[in-house]
Amino acid sequence: MYKLFLTLRYLRKRRIAIFAVISVWLCVAMVIIVGSVMGGFLDTLKERSRGLLSDIVVDNATLQGFPFYQEFIEHLHRKLPDVVDTATPVIYNYGILRIEATSFTKPVRVVGVRLDEYKRVNDFGNSLFYDKYYPGTTSLDEQWKPYAGFDEHDTAILPPDHEQALQRFAERNPDDEKLRDWKRLPNRPFEGPGNFDVNFDGIPGYFGEERDKAPGIIVGCNIINERAPGTGEYRRSQPRGSKLIVTILPLTITGKVGIEGATTVVTRLADDSRTRVFEIDDVCCYVDFKRLQEWLLMSPQPLEDGGETPARASQLLISLKPGVDTIEGRKLVDAEWEAFRASVADRVSRLDHRLMSFVEVETWEERQVQFIAAVEKERILVTALFGVISMVAVVLIGCIFWMIVVQKTRDIGIIKSIGASARGVAMIFVGFGVAVGVLGAALGAATGSLFVWYINDIQDFLVSLDPNLRVWSPDVYTFDSIPNVVKVDEVLVICLIAVVASAIGALIPATIAGRVWPVKALRYE
């Protein structure tokens, strides 16, 4: 009982202990802030990487792709009905994108997808801008350019299907910020939430002859749009339906450029995609799978001796049934691929066999392992650096407790002279250190958590004082805001380490105090 009494008394009376509490407080808060921000960055990166791919990726990492993809999809649904949910083929290649109206050109990665299936195997549907406000209007099929117009009251109106789709969105999302701003403006602007060309003839709808139709294309938002400095808001200079020219190089099954050379196709801007993964939004554009397959000569091609080559795809994206472990699912899909490849071995050419032998089956995390591992190492390194800096608190506690032991030598002698053991005396100062650690950790956890929760508000306040104080700019980073999620389990671990470190800092002075001889201590002046 005397140990607890003296521990609490020293904590209240020895004002120098305040400095030890403050050091633990600041160190705990610092580590929580750094760990939460870096951890939030990593978690968001993983979430978006998963949302962009699928549970399982089947790929042979060549631009020629591999054959019999559709047969393998059907094979999976037969053999693994309780494991595989949806599987869809994808084609990727590279080309040049040009905006017809401005002659702007940029190298891009052209991705061929079956849009409905693609949106089911991953989170791509939620990245589409126009499809959010005009649900159901984004398509990769052939389409005309949508025009807005004016009614008899000179009020701007959109094409009928877009008006109806926007009304459906407004009913489900009455508090959407863009929608509120749009409705607030007088004489509703023709572009609405988005960007459409206006038709001054007064009749909204689709205009143009049949020859004006062109396949739709979805473009990464960073390719043709600009971001406003500071806010990161996208400025859409190209209206929906703008003509975009895509030039690609078809490759034969042997990897050579087709005899007709480059293929140039006219497309219309159907939507733009923001996955929030910069490497994707800055280079990828999406077209219909079947059309890209034909443009790249990956559809069945006639052979000189009769027959035709099998159609090819670059990869398969596979989503698993709920509750199926991705690692276990990958093993099952990999085993079925080997069985399928063996079953078609007698009817594939040497080149087809070689392309199929390159195929690898990976989970989405294995697919992104290098990128994710690099960020994880950065997080560990930064957290470790701040942890080392926090060791200053241990040294400071040791110095402060050394001073307290020196000042309390007579008290120690009195306590030991009335029967206290050396271990009991040492435990007084160890308990003192634990109390300092608990108090400092509690204050640090509260301060660090509050700072992380309101970190974006703090930045906004600093920017209001001086724009140069902005440290996280949405027009530079792919994230619109600083990650501000605090994980309770991580906070508890940090607090526990802080308490243990405080006890260790007090251990040496406590040991010295426990070895003091009572007679020597009572003679101390």
RODO-2510 file (C-alpha; in nm, 4 decimals, decimal comma):
residues 525
     n   res          X          Y          Z
     1     m     0,0000     0,0000     0,0000
     2     y     0,2853     0,2410     0,0809
     3     k     0,4195     0,1974    -0,2736
     4     l     0,0943     0,3201    -0,4284
     5     f     0,0672     0,6030    -0,1760
     6     l     0,4193     0,7333    -0,2449
     7     t     0,3855     0,6871    -0,6216
     8     l     0,0740     0,9053    -0,6351
     9     r     0,2265     1,1574    -0,3928
    10     y     0,5412     1,1969    -0,6049
    11     l     0,3276     1,2290    -0,9168
    12     r     0,1328     1,5162    -0,7591
    13     k     0,4145     1,6947    -0,5801
    14     r     0,7165     1,6567    -0,8071
    15     r     0,6535     1,9173    -1,0752
    16     i     0,9600     1,8076    -1,2667
    17     a     0,7637     1,4915    -1,3562
    18     i     0,5417     1,7136    -1,5743
    19     f     0,8246     1,7301    -1,8285
    20     a     0,8350     1,3499    -1,8434
    21     v     0,4576     1,3360    -1,8970
    22     i     0,4805     1,5985    -2,1729
    23     s     0,7582     1,4092    -2,3511
    24     v     0,5539     1,0858    -2,3523
    25     w     0,2454     1,2823    -2,4549
    26     l     0,4106     1,4395    -2,7589
    27     c     0,5892     1,1223    -2,8686
    28     v     0,2723     0,9123    -2,8556
    29     a     0,0751     1,1770    -3,0443
    30     m     0,3483     1,2049    -3,3082
    31     v     0,3665     0,8295    -3,3726
    32     i    -0,0146     0,7998    -3,3882
    33     i    -0,0395     1,0833    -3,6420
    34     v     0,2362     0,9458    -3,8651
    35     g     0,1146     0,5865    -3,8392
    36     s    -0,2492     0,6779    -3,9071
    37     v    -0,1756     0,8950    -4,2113
    38     m     0,0694     0,6462    -4,3654
    39     g    -0,1559     0,3537    -4,2764
    40     g    -0,4569     0,5300    -4,4258
    41     f    -0,2593     0,5961    -4,7425
    42     l    -0,1656     0,2275    -4,7664
    43     d    -0,5190     0,1010    -4,6919
    44     t    -0,6699     0,3340    -4,9516
    45     l    -0,4124     0,2209    -5,2046
    46     k    -0,4952    -0,1450    -5,1390
    47     e    -0,8677    -0,0791    -5,1577
    48     r    -0,8390     0,0969    -5,4919
    49     s    -0,5987    -0,1587    -5,6337
    50     r    -0,8464    -0,4313    -5,5398
    51     g    -1,1362    -0,2329    -5,6826
    52     l    -0,9561    -0,1821    -6,0114
    53     l    -0,8635    -0,5464    -6,0724
    54     s    -1,0602    -0,8429    -5,9383
    55     d    -1,0048    -1,1280    -5,6940
    56     i    -0,8092    -1,3364    -5,9467
    57     v    -0,6111    -1,2242    -6,2539
    58     v    -0,5160    -1,4684    -6,5325
    59     d    -0,2544    -1,3158    -6,7636
    60     n     0,0394    -1,4162    -6,9822
    61     a     0,2007    -1,0678    -6,9816
    62     t     0,2329    -1,0433    -7,3601
    63     l     0,0561    -0,8142    -7,6053
    64     q    -0,0338    -1,1158    -7,8203
    65     g    -0,2547    -1,2517    -7,5425
    66     f    -0,3600    -1,6179    -7,5245
    67     p    -0,6314    -1,8268    -7,6966
    68     f    -0,9295    -2,0292    -7,5725
    69     y    -1,0151    -1,7723    -7,3045
    70     q    -1,3924    -1,8118    -7,3522
    71     e    -1,3695    -2,1882    -7,3337
    72     f    -1,1761    -2,1573    -7,0093
    73     i    -1,4415    -1,9236    -6,8652
    74     e    -1,7077    -2,1825    -6,9418
    75     h    -1,4800    -2,4532    -6,7971
    76     l    -1,4514    -2,2579    -6,4689
    77     h    -1,8266    -2,2135    -6,4372
    78     r    -1,8734    -2,5887    -6,4866
    79     k    -1,5949    -2,7036    -6,2544
    80     l    -1,6047    -2,4340    -5,9848
    81     p    -1,9677    -2,3151    -5,9619
    82     d    -1,9362    -2,2507    -5,5870
    83     v    -1,6073    -2,0612    -5,6222
    84     v    -1,6219    -1,8447    -5,9351
    85     d    -1,8844    -1,5718    -5,9511
    86     t    -1,8042    -1,3719    -6,2676
    87     a    -1,5206    -1,3941    -6,5203
    88     t    -1,4578    -1,1540    -6,8066
    89     p    -1,1841    -1,1228    -7,0713
    90     v    -0,9776    -0,8067    -7,1177
    91     i    -0,7473    -0,6898    -7,3961
    92     y    -0,4781    -0,4282    -7,3451
    93     n    -0,2462    -0,2640    -7,5921
    94     y    -0,0886     0,0748    -7,6521
    95     g    -0,1684     0,3554    -7,8925
    96     i    -0,1991     0,7280    -7,9558
    97     l    -0,5093     0,9262    -7,8591
    98     r    -0,5933     1,2477    -8,0464
    99     i    -0,8723     1,4961    -7,9814
   100     e    -1,0066     1,5884    -8,3237
   101     a    -1,1128     1,9419    -8,2257
   102     t    -0,7752     2,0445    -8,0807
   103     s    -0,5207     1,8036    -8,2355
   104     f    -0,4059     1,7231    -7,8809
   105     t    -0,2223     1,3880    -7,8798
   106     k    -0,1034     1,1611    -7,6015
   107     p     0,0217     0,8017    -7,5713
   108     v    -0,2340     0,5817    -7,3966
   109     r    -0,2973     0,2261    -7,2915
   110     v    -0,6038     0,0986    -7,4773
   111     v    -0,8106    -0,1513    -7,2787
   112     g    -1,0871    -0,3598    -7,4344
   113     v    -1,3641    -0,4636    -7,1937
   114     r    -1,7123    -0,6056    -7,1862
   115     l    -1,8444    -0,3120    -6,9881
   116     d    -2,1331    -0,4819    -6,8058
   117     e    -1,9155    -0,7756    -6,6974
   118     y    -1,6198    -0,5496    -6,6206
   119     k    -1,8283    -0,3459    -6,3776
   120     r    -1,9335    -0,6649    -6,2008
   121     v    -1,5859    -0,8055    -6,1385
   122     n    -1,4443    -0,4824    -5,9939
   123     d    -1,5336    -0,1315    -5,8814
   124     f    -1,4915     0,0323    -6,2227
   125     g    -1,8571     0,1400    -6,2436
   126     n    -1,8179     0,3721    -5,9452
   127     s    -1,5301     0,5541    -6,1166
   128     l    -1,7440     0,6805    -6,4082
   129     f    -1,8378     1,0485    -6,3940
   130     y    -2,1305     1,0797    -6,6350
   131     d    -2,2775     0,7428    -6,5396
   132     k    -2,3072     0,8682    -6,1828
   133     y    -2,5343     1,1588    -6,2749
   134     y    -2,6915     0,9981    -6,5814
   135     p    -2,7105     0,6291    -6,4803
   136     g    -2,7446     0,3852    -6,7649
   137     t    -2,6335     0,6278    -7,0379
   138     t    -2,2655     0,5280    -7,0522
   139     s    -2,2046     0,2753    -7,3264
   140     l    -1,9212     0,1582    -7,5515
   141     d    -2,1616     0,0843    -7,8381
   142     e    -2,1872     0,3046    -8,1442
   143     q    -2,3478     0,6380    -8,0571
   144     w    -2,4223     0,9889    -8,1747
   145     k    -2,3161     1,3029    -7,9971
   146     p    -2,5710     1,4183    -7,7339
   147     y    -2,6771     1,7831    -7,7586
   148     a    -2,8515     2,0089    -7,5107
   149     g    -3,0976     2,2755    -7,6241
   150     f    -3,3464     2,5349    -7,5055
   151     d    -3,7200     2,5069    -7,4540
   152     e    -3,9867     2,7675    -7,5321
   153     h    -3,9004     2,9498    -7,2096
   154     d    -3,5316     2,9737    -7,3090
   155     t    -3,4416     2,7326    -7,0305
   156     a    -3,1570     2,4959    -7,1106
   157     i    -3,2578     2,1318    -7,1213
   158     l    -3,0714     1,8077    -7,1871
   159     p    -3,1523     1,5210    -7,4225
   160     p    -3,4630     1,3315    -7,3034
   161     d    -3,2797     1,0179    -7,1906
   162     h    -3,0277     1,2271    -6,9977
   163     e    -3,3061     1,4354    -6,8406
   164     q    -3,4797     1,1196    -6,7214
   165     a    -3,1577     0,9634    -6,5929
   166     l    -3,0628     1,2832    -6,4110
   167     q    -3,4073     1,2984    -6,2522
   168     r    -3,3613     0,9422    -6,1232
   169     f    -3,0249     1,0383    -5,9764
   170     a    -3,1704     1,3531    -5,8167
   171     e    -3,4450     1,1514    -5,6476
   172     r    -3,1884     0,9149    -5,4946
   173     n    -2,9277     1,1811    -5,4115
   174     p    -3,1061     1,5086    -5,3249
   175     d    -2,8086     1,6377    -5,1255
   176     d    -2,5402     1,5860    -5,3906
   177     e    -2,3166     1,8940    -5,3939
   178     k    -2,2832     1,9273    -5,7720
   179     l    -2,6556     1,8796    -5,8177
   180     r    -2,7342     2,1479    -5,5575
   181     d    -2,4979     2,3974    -5,7203
   182     w    -2,6453     2,3243    -6,0618
   183     k    -3,0048     2,3755    -5,9465
   184     r    -2,9115     2,6941    -5,7615
   185     l    -2,8002     2,8717    -6,0795
   186     p    -3,0618     3,0803    -6,2658
   187     n    -3,1783     2,9605    -6,6069
   188     r    -3,0263     2,6162    -6,5642
   189     p    -2,7011     2,5938    -6,7686
   190     f    -2,7024     2,3533    -7,0590
   191     e    -2,4058     2,1485    -6,9383
   192     g    -2,5680     2,0339    -6,6145
   193     p    -2,3413     1,8157    -6,3957
   194     g    -2,1028     1,7432    -6,6789
   195     n    -2,0441     1,8896    -7,0202
   196     f    -2,2633     1,8798    -7,3340
   197     d    -2,2586     2,0762    -7,6552
   198     v    -2,5589     2,3044    -7,7049
   199     n    -2,7908     2,2998    -8,0037
   200     f    -2,9354     2,6410    -8,0762
   201     d    -3,2160     2,5042    -8,2949
   202     g    -3,4177     2,4561    -7,9791
   203     i    -3,4606     2,0797    -8,0117
   204     p    -3,2518     1,8718    -7,7700
   205     g    -3,1584     1,5212    -7,8646
   206     y    -2,9203     1,3278    -8,0855
   207     f    -2,8321     1,4856    -8,4173
   208     g    -2,6327     1,3682    -8,7148
   209     e    -2,6624     1,1167    -8,9890
   210     e    -2,5899     0,7484    -8,9521
   211     r    -2,2329     0,8027    -9,0661
   212     d    -2,1703     1,0255    -8,7654
   213     k    -2,2097     0,7339    -8,5289
   214     a    -1,8884     0,6095    -8,3682
   215     p    -1,7995     0,3564    -8,0975
   216     g    -1,7904     0,4908    -7,7441
   217     i    -1,4680     0,5322    -7,5499
   218     i    -1,4134     0,5870    -7,1759
   219     v    -1,1027     0,7921    -7,1031
   220     g    -0,8960     0,8165    -6,7857
   221     c    -0,9815     1,1488    -6,6230
   222     n    -0,6211     1,2726    -6,6207
   223     i    -0,5753     1,2224    -6,9950
   224     i    -0,8013     1,4973    -7,1309
   225     n    -0,9112     1,6902    -6,8189
   226     e    -0,7244     1,9469    -6,6111
   227     r    -0,7327     1,9780    -6,2339
   228     a    -0,7856     2,3141    -6,0684
   229     p    -0,4945     2,4133    -5,8410
   230     g    -0,5711     2,3782    -5,4720
   231     t    -0,9193     2,2271    -5,4961
   232     g    -0,8316     1,9446    -5,7366
   233     e    -1,1654     1,9898    -5,9167
   234     y    -1,1633     1,8537    -6,2717
   235     r    -1,2248     2,0941    -6,5580
   236     r    -1,3911     1,9095    -6,8446
   237     s    -1,3079     2,0967    -7,1625
   238     q    -1,4328     1,8243    -7,3984
   239     p    -1,8110     1,7748    -7,4060
   240     r    -1,9617     1,4317    -7,4015
   241     g    -1,9620     1,2845    -7,7483
   242     s    -1,6465     1,4610    -7,8686
   243     k    -1,4567     1,2798    -8,1404
   244     l    -1,1406     1,1089    -8,0214
   245     i    -0,9065     0,9434    -8,2709
   246     v    -0,7226     0,6315    -8,1554
   247     t    -0,4234     0,4896    -8,3462
   248     i    -0,3004     0,1411    -8,2566
   249     l    -0,0623    -0,1198    -8,3968
   250     p    -0,2202    -0,4611    -8,4551
   251     l     0,0078    -0,7553    -8,3726
   252     t    -0,0091    -1,0990    -8,5253
   253     i     0,0110    -1,4106    -8,3115
   254     t     0,3874    -1,4133    -8,3744
   255     g     0,4222    -1,0631    -8,2297
   256     k     0,4817    -0,8872    -8,5627
   257     v     0,2965    -0,5762    -8,6782
   258     g     0,0121    -0,6621    -8,9169
   259     i     0,0766    -0,6141    -9,2886
   260     e    -0,1723    -0,3256    -9,3039
   261     g     0,0249    -0,1293    -9,0458
   262     a    -0,1287     0,1064    -8,7904
   263     t    -0,5052     0,1142    -8,7471
   264     t    -0,6781     0,4487    -8,6877
   265     v    -1,0347     0,4514    -8,5537
   266     v    -1,2786     0,7297    -8,4691
   267     t    -1,4542     0,7084    -8,1326
   268     r    -1,6838     0,9287    -7,9248
   269     l    -1,6237     1,0283    -7,5646
   270     a    -1,8772     0,8263    -7,3648
   271     d    -1,7452     0,8986    -7,0152
   272     d    -1,4316     0,9563    -6,8125
   273     s    -1,3049     0,7288    -6,5384
   274     r    -1,1420     0,8247    -6,2121
   275     t    -1,0174     0,5191    -6,0283
   276     r    -0,7927     0,7413    -5,8093
   277     v    -0,4917     0,5325    -5,9097
   278     f    -0,2715     0,7795    -6,0949
   279     e    -0,0926     0,5195    -6,3072
   280     i    -0,4342     0,4134    -6,4424
   281     d    -0,6158     0,7462    -6,4734
   282     d    -0,3210     0,9032    -6,6527
   283     v    -0,2852     0,6475    -6,9350
   284     c    -0,5847     0,4135    -6,9689
   285     c    -0,8798     0,4448    -7,2030
   286     y    -1,1473     0,1783    -7,2492
   287     v    -1,3246     0,0558    -7,5622
   288     d    -1,5504    -0,2364    -7,6461
   289     f    -1,3746    -0,5723    -7,6161
   290     k    -1,4973    -0,7199    -7,9432
   291     r    -1,4094    -0,4103    -8,1467
   292     l    -1,0582    -0,3854    -8,0020
   293     q    -1,0128    -0,7556    -8,0667
   294     e    -1,0895    -0,6946    -8,4348
   295     w    -0,8741    -0,3807    -8,4597
   296     l    -0,5762    -0,5674    -8,3104
   297     l    -0,6253    -0,8802    -8,5256
   298     m    -0,6923    -1,0842    -8,2114
   299     s    -1,0233    -1,2088    -8,3468
   300     p    -1,0218    -1,5340    -8,5486
   301     q    -0,8001    -1,4871    -8,8553
   302     p    -0,8051    -1,7073    -9,1690
   303     l    -0,5097    -1,9369    -9,2299
   304     e    -0,3485    -2,0026    -9,5688
   305     d    -0,4120    -2,3756    -9,5491
   306     g    -0,7724    -2,3303    -9,4371
   307     g    -0,9287    -2,2882    -9,0982
   308     e    -0,8656    -1,9935    -8,8710
   309     t    -0,6721    -1,8942    -8,5636
   310     p    -0,8534    -1,8934    -8,2273
   311     a    -0,9575    -1,5601    -8,0764
   312     r    -0,7221    -1,4213    -7,8131
   313     a    -0,7489    -1,2088    -7,4976
   314     s    -0,4806    -1,0463    -7,2854
   315     q    -0,6155    -1,1476    -6,9459
   316     l    -0,9115    -1,2782    -6,7516
   317     l    -1,0500    -1,1048    -6,4450
   318     i    -1,2318    -1,3369    -6,2063
   319     s    -1,4444    -1,2430    -5,9068
   320     l    -1,5049    -1,5091    -5,6431
   321     k    -1,8191    -1,5977    -5,4553
   322     p    -1,8637    -1,4221    -5,1173
   323     g    -1,6700    -1,5951    -4,8431
   324     v    -1,4184    -1,7657    -5,0718
   325     d    -1,0587    -1,6997    -4,9671
   326     t    -0,8596    -1,5396    -5,2508
   327     i    -0,5500    -1,7549    -5,1921
   328     e    -0,7534    -2,0736    -5,1934
   329     g    -0,9481    -1,9491    -5,4949
   330     r    -0,6259    -1,8764    -5,6804
   331     k    -0,5001    -2,2306    -5,6163
   332     l    -0,8232    -2,3814    -5,7470
   333     v    -0,8280    -2,1621    -6,0605
   334     d    -0,4595    -2,2379    -6,1241
   335     a    -0,5251    -2,6116    -6,1002
   336     e    -0,8193    -2,5850    -6,3391
   337     w    -0,6074    -2,3875    -6,5870
   338     e    -0,3471    -2,6620    -6,5952
   339     a    -0,6182    -2,9233    -6,6432
   340     f    -0,7830    -2,7167    -6,9176
   341     r    -0,4529    -2,6548    -7,0967
   342     a    -0,3851    -3,0278    -7,0989
   343     s    -0,7340    -3,0998    -7,2352
   344     v    -0,6834    -2,8757    -7,5416
   345     a    -0,3192    -2,9644    -7,6044
   346     d    -0,4033    -3,1859    -7,9011
   347     r    -0,5800    -2,9077    -8,0947
   348     v    -0,3527    -2,6060    -8,0438
   349     s    -0,0661    -2,4931    -8,2620
   350     r     0,2887    -2,4599    -8,1382
   351     l     0,2489    -2,0821    -8,1081
   352     d    -0,0810    -2,1162    -7,9210
   353     h     0,0756    -2,3692    -7,6856
   354     r     0,3622    -2,1300    -7,6185
   355     l     0,1299    -1,8372    -7,5458
   356     m    -0,0757    -2,0537    -7,3092
   357     s     0,2367    -2,1754    -7,1299
   358     f     0,3168    -1,8166    -7,0264
   359     v    -0,0129    -1,7751    -6,8423
   360     e     0,0065    -1,7100    -6,4680
   361     v    -0,2772    -1,7042    -6,2158
   362     e    -0,2422    -1,4399    -5,9426
   363     t    -0,4501    -1,2748    -5,6754
   364     w    -0,5004    -0,8983    -5,7010
   365     e    -0,2558    -0,8501    -5,4126
   366     e     0,0130    -1,0647    -5,5767
   367     r    -0,0420    -0,8640    -5,8947
   368     q     0,0334    -0,5381    -5,7101
   369     v     0,2852    -0,6825    -5,4639
   370     q     0,5807    -0,4690    -5,5723
   371     f     0,3901    -0,1426    -5,5488
   372     i     0,2101    -0,2290    -5,2237
   373     a     0,5276    -0,3700    -5,0657
   374     a     0,7147    -0,0485    -5,1467
   375     v     0,4520     0,1638    -4,9693
   376     e     0,4420    -0,0774    -4,6740
   377     k     0,8209    -0,0500    -4,6375
   378     e     0,7971     0,3289    -4,6504
   379     r     0,5358     0,3206    -4,3776
   380     i     0,7478     0,0919    -4,1583
   381     l     1,0576     0,3048    -4,2188
   382     v     0,8878     0,6350    -4,1336
   383     t     0,7177     0,4894    -3,8272
   384     a     1,0476     0,3355    -3,7124
   385     l     1,2291     0,6683    -3,7544
   386     f     0,9735     0,8478    -3,5422
   387     g     0,9880     0,5597    -3,2943
   388     v     1,3636     0,6087    -3,2604
   389     i     1,3097     0,9802    -3,2096
   390     s     1,0576     0,8896    -2,9381
   391     m     1,3349     0,7103    -2,7460
   392     v     1,4326     1,0585    -2,6338
   393     a     1,1392     1,0288    -2,3938
   394     v     1,2965     0,7211    -2,2334
   395     v     1,6266     0,9029    -2,1815
   396     l     1,4464     1,2097    -2,0476
   397     i     1,2475     0,9998    -1,7998
   398     g     1,5702     0,8321    -1,6846
   399     c     1,7358     1,1720    -1,6236
   400     i     1,4328     1,3122    -1,4420
   401     f     1,4005     1,0070    -1,2196
   402     w     1,7722     1,0151    -1,1447
   403     m     1,7254     1,3697    -1,0164
   404     i     1,4247     1,2631    -0,8104
   405     v     1,6182     0,9728    -0,6561
   406     v     1,9017     1,2061    -0,5623
   407     q     1,6594     1,4530    -0,4069
   408     k     1,4693     1,1823    -0,2201
   409     t     1,7671     0,9971    -0,0719
   410     r     1,6628     1,0799     0,2882
   411     d     1,3036     0,9648     0,2153
   412     i     1,4421     0,6380     0,0814
   413     g     1,6494     0,5910     0,3960
   414     i     1,3472     0,6498     0,6204
   415     i     1,1326     0,4074     0,4234
   416     k     1,3990     0,1340     0,4336
   417     s     1,4689     0,1929     0,8047
   418     i     1,1072     0,1116     0,8917
   419     g     1,1194    -0,2172     0,7037
   420     a     1,0736    -0,1489     0,3337
   421     s     1,2666    -0,3887     0,1118
   422     a     1,5000    -0,2877    -0,1678
   423     r     1,2553    -0,4325    -0,4170
   424     g     0,9691    -0,2368    -0,2610
   425     v     1,1606     0,0895    -0,2867
   426     a     1,2527     0,0160    -0,6473
   427     m     0,8880    -0,0579    -0,7286
   428     i     0,7901     0,2886    -0,6011
   429     f     0,9915     0,4530    -0,8777
   430     v     0,8990     0,1927    -1,1410
   431     g     0,5340     0,2562    -1,0533
   432     f     0,6087     0,6275    -1,0788
   433     g     0,7403     0,5662    -1,4319
   434     v     0,4357     0,3572    -1,5244
   435     a     0,2055     0,6332    -1,3957
   436     v     0,3919     0,8894    -1,6066
   437     g     0,3611     0,6584    -1,9078
   438     v    -0,0118     0,5966    -1,8583
   439     l    -0,0908     0,9649    -1,8177
   440     g     0,1293     1,0709    -2,1103
   441     a    -0,0027     0,7901    -2,3350
   442     a    -0,3644     0,8796    -2,2585
   443     l    -0,3054     1,2459    -2,3409
   444     g    -0,1048     1,1514    -2,6511
   445     a    -0,3728     0,9110    -2,7755
   446     a    -0,6444     1,1729    -2,7328
   447     t    -0,4390     1,4504    -2,8946
   448     g    -0,3107     1,2361    -3,1827
   449     s    -0,6558     1,0940    -3,2609
   450     l    -0,8210     1,4361    -3,2582
   451     f    -0,5474     1,5757    -3,4820
   452     v    -0,5898     1,2924    -3,7343
   453     w    -0,9709     1,3187    -3,7331
   454     y    -0,9585     1,6914    -3,8038
   455     i    -0,6373     1,7002    -4,0070
   456     n    -0,8149     1,8165    -4,3235
   457     d    -0,9970     2,0910    -4,1329
   458     i    -0,6653     2,2008    -3,9831
   459     q    -0,5117     2,2196    -4,3288
   460     d    -0,8088     2,4220    -4,4570
   461     f    -0,7652     2,6654    -4,1682
   462     l    -0,3938     2,7050    -4,2433
   463     v    -0,4690     2,7594    -4,6126
   464     s    -0,7191     3,0307    -4,5194
   465     l    -0,4329     3,2091    -4,3436
   466     d    -0,1781     3,1531    -4,6205
   467     p    -0,2289     2,9420    -4,9370
   468     n     0,1383     2,8457    -4,9272
   469     l     0,0739     2,6476    -4,6086
   470     r    -0,1125     2,3773    -4,8028
   471     v     0,0773     2,0491    -4,7590
   472     w    -0,1668     1,8110    -4,9320
   473     s    -0,2888     1,9345    -5,2683
   474     p    -0,5617     1,7331    -5,4478
   475     d    -0,4286     1,8421    -5,7870
   476     v    -0,0983     1,6652    -5,7089
   477     y    -0,2139     1,3573    -5,5160
   478     t    -0,4710     1,1067    -5,6383
   479     f    -0,6549     1,1327    -5,3045
   480     d    -0,8919     1,4255    -5,2533
   481     s    -0,8116     1,4494    -4,8840
   482     i    -0,5520     1,3408    -4,6310
   483     p    -0,6311     0,9910    -4,4899
   484     n    -0,7797     1,0462    -4,1443
   485     v    -0,8709     0,7021    -4,0082
   486     v    -0,7460     0,6076    -3,6616
   487     k    -0,7211     0,2342    -3,5861
   488     v    -0,7977     0,1567    -3,2239
   489     d    -0,5772    -0,1528    -3,2100
   490     e    -0,2738     0,0421    -3,3361
   491     v    -0,3353     0,3204    -3,0821
   492     l    -0,3521     0,0657    -2,7997
   493     v    -0,0230    -0,0938    -2,9095
   494     i     0,1486     0,2469    -2,9253
   495     c     0,0178     0,3371    -2,5786
   496     l     0,1330     0,0036    -2,4364
   497     i     0,4816     0,0549    -2,5816
   498     a     0,4885     0,4074    -2,4323
   499     v     0,4014     0,2744    -2,0844
   500     v     0,6634    -0,0013    -2,1076
   501     a     0,9242     0,2478    -2,2324
   502     s     0,8470     0,4790    -1,9396
   503     a     0,8900     0,1931    -1,6951
   504     i     1,2230     0,1013    -1,8587
   505     g     1,3357     0,4643    -1,8352
   506     a     1,2664     0,4590    -1,4600
   507     l     1,4215     0,1161    -1,4046
   508     i     1,7882     0,2167    -1,3611
   509     p     1,7175     0,5025    -1,1142
   510     a     1,4749     0,2714    -0,9317
   511     t     1,7406    -0,0002    -0,9009
   512     i     1,9892     0,2515    -0,7609
   513     a     1,7281     0,3751    -0,5131
   514     g     1,6614     0,0203    -0,3955
   515     r     2,0347    -0,0349    -0,3211
   516     v     2,0710     0,2721    -0,0973
   517     w     2,1839     0,1816     0,2591
   518     p     1,9487     0,3245     0,5245
   519     v     2,2311     0,4589     0,7467
   520     k     2,4012     0,6286     0,4529
   521     a     2,0718     0,7702     0,3315
   522     l     1,9799     0,9141     0,6729
   523     r     2,3192     1,0900     0,6898
   524     y     2,2630     1,2357     0,3380
   525     e     2,2471     1,6166     0,3188
***
